[in-house]
């Protein structure tokens, strides 16, 4: 990645320092994180199984809600850490939560195995990622204040919080595939898209 791309990323993300984490979770296998002051916007609804609610035409049902103004969509590898411990990681999304891993069993040739055929990781709360987000971060993680944002020469991020936790994002696409996006939720013209071979940035996102 070009040096000027890295400098643009650094300047753009300076706006996060001193701001609180407002939400951390996922939309399907996509990791999401919101920061900063709350703004009103459209948010997705979920059904009783924790999946996205759709109308009769198959379109996503939205409602008015609040999110942090500055948001990430993370398609690449990511993890939440504290000290020398990995608390949760993106790969945890496809693993069963603690309860299911202990109870959803089948017997094959006298041996006990997890019943993968009847496990649906997309159901909210059923996977290990959702369980650890609830345990360590919660629904109102306002005590997570950004202390510093670091950017590597590949576009990897380390978002360090004042409480000792860190969100680490690893660009794992080598070409024009999307690794992560940073944007303002109430400004459709603002976005910073980071790929393996460079960035795309719209003029609406302030990096001064």
N, C-alpha and C positions, 0 to 999 in steps of 0.2 A: 504494500500500500504506500502511496506517495506521502512524503513528509507533510505536504500542505494539507492533505486529507486528515492526517492525524491531528494537526494543529486546529483544523476546523472542528473536529469532534471535541477536542479539549475545550475550546472556547465556547462551544454550544452548550456543553454539559456543566459549565461553571455555574449556571443558573440553579442547579440542584443543591449546591452547598448551602447548608443551614436550613434546608427545607425538610419537612417530615414525610415519611412514607405513609401514604394513605390507604393503599390496598396492594396486596400481593396474592396472586393466585394463578388461575389458568383459564383459558377458553379452549376446550378440547386439549390438544397437546401443546398449544401455544401458551407460554408463560407471559403473564401480564403484571405490570407494576405501575402504580400511580404515585406522584409526589406533588407537594405544594398545596396551595390554597384550594379549597373545594369549589367546584363550579358545577352548575346544573347542566345535564346532558342526557341523551338517551342511553339507557343501559339495558342489557339483555334480560329477559325473563327466563326462569327455569321451571320445568315441570316437577311432579312429585318425586321423580327418580333422580333429580339433579341434572337432567339434560336440558339443552336449550329448548325452550317452548316455541313451537311453530304454529302458524295459523293454517287454515284449510288449504291454502295455496302453497304451503311449504315455506313461507317466509318467516323470518325471525320475528318474534313478538318483542316489542320494545316498550319501555316505560320511562318516565322521567325520574332521574335520580341524580346523585352527586358523585363526582370523581375528583381525584387530584388533577390539577391543571396539566401537569407534565407527565407523560406516560411512555412506557416501553411496551413493545411487542417483541418477544424474544423467541426466535425459531431455532437458534443454535443451542449448544450446550450451556448450562448454567447451574450454579449451586449457591446455597446459603451456608455460610460458615461462621464459626465463632472460635477463636483461638486455633487449636489444632484439630478441631472436630468439624466434619461435614454434617450439617444438620439435615439437609435435604438437597436433592439434585433432580434435574429434569428426568433422568431415567427412572426415578421413583414413580412417575406417573403411570407406568404400565405394570406396577407391582401391587399386589393386594395389601390392604391395610392389616394391622396386627390381628384384629379379630377374625377377619376372613381367612388369613393365612393359617390360623389355628383351627378353624371350624369347617372350612369348605374343603373337605377331603374326599378322596376316592381310594378304594383298595384295588390294587392290581397285583395278582400273583402273591397275595399275602402281604404286600408292601403298601404303605400309605404315601399318597402323593397329593399335591394340591390339585384341585379340579379346575384346570385352566380353561376347559371348554365352556364352563358356566360362569366365568369371570368376565365382567364388563368394566374395564378400567375407566371408561368415560363417565360412569355414574358418579356424581359428585359425592365425595366422602368415602367411596369404596376403595380408593387406591392409597398407597403409602404416602405419596406426595401431599394429597389433601390432608391426611392425618397429621403430618409433620407441620404443615402450614398452620393448622389449627392449634397445635401444641406450642410452637415457638413464636409465631407471629400474631395470630389472632385476627379478628375482624376489624379491630381499630388499632393498628400498629403505630399510633402517633408518637410513641416514645422513640421510634427509630428516626433520628435526625441525621441527615447526611453530613459527615465530617469532611470527606475528601473523595473526589472521583479521579481515578488514574486510568490512563489509556496506554495500551501497548502499541508497538509498531505494526501489529496485525489487526488492530481495532478491537482487541479484547478490553473488557472493562472490569474495574474493581471499584465498587461503590461501598466505601467504608462508613459505618455509622458510629455515632458518639458512644453508643453502648457496647462497642466491641464486636458487633456482628458485621458481616460483609456480604454483599451480593456480588458474585463473580460471574462474568459472562464471557464465554470463549467462542470466538468466531471459528466455526468449523466448516465453512464453505469456501472453496478456493477460487471460484470463478464469479460469475454475475449473480449467483444465488443469494437470496436475502438471509443475512445473519440476525440482525436486529434493527428495529425502527424506533426512533424517538420522535415524539410529536406533542403538540398542544391539543387537548381534547376538544376545545371550543374554537379551534381555528383550523379549518380544513386545508388551508394553504401552508400549514407549517409541518414540515417533516424532515427528518434526517435519516436516510436509509443507508445502512452499512452492509456492504457485500464483501466477498473475499478479495475482489480486485479494485475496490474503490468505494466512493460514496456518491449519493445523490442527495442534494439539499435544496429545498424550496426557499424562496425569499422571505416567506412569512415567519420563519423561525429565527428569532433574534439570537445572535451569537456575540453581541458586543459586551 
